[in-house]
Structure formats: structure tokens, C-alpha cells
Amino acid sequence: MTALVYCPFPDAETAQRIGGQLIDEGLIACINIGSSITSLFAWDGERGSAEETPALLKTDAALLEQAIARLEALHPYESPAILGWPCQAGAATRSWLGGLATGGRNAGK
């Protein structure tokens, strides 16, 4: 089964650096990095806002917990918002992402 992880980053460069490291470590196969978004949030009893860069990371469900833990360790925020979930995928995507859990390094998007 496949899995997705959503995470906002402070900027695209940070998302690229961390996403590249997770790819190199075999924990994800792809990171889609979006355009800047405005985030409104409550933190430490205060209301805040920030420009952030959203990213969607693709992995195999067998690696989901490990990918989330590593992302949390690498992320520059004190308490990054990281959300992951198993999901259904088409046959080609299942095959591609499933190769991660077996040590495969399939290329694709």
C-alpha cells in the first residue's frame, strides 16, 4: 500500500534539501513542492501567520512511520506539522512506491 505525507516548510529551498535527503535515504520516492501559501495558526496561545511552502511526499506505507520520524528530525521548525496516511494508488504508482520497502530504486514521477 502507498502513503502520503503532507508538510509545510519555511521555504522551497528547505523542502528541496530535506526532500532530497529523504529520497537519498530511501524513505520517500518523490516530493512535490508547491508554491508559497499563507498559513494562519494558533501557537503558544497567540495567533500568528507566516508564508510557507507546502509539500506532498510519496512513500510506501511500510515506511510511513520511519519517513515521518526522519522528516521531524530534519525539519527546522520546533514542532513541524507533519501529517501522514496510507492511501490507495494506481497499479503503476503502487509498483513504483512499493519498491522502496524492498530496497528498489525505481525512477518515475
ABEGO torsion letter per residue (X at the ends): XBBBBBBBBABAAAAAAAAAAAAAAGABABBBBBBBBBBBBBBGGBBBBBBBBBBBBBBBAAAAAAAAAAAAAABABABBBBBBBBBBBBAAAAAAAAAAAAGBBBBEX
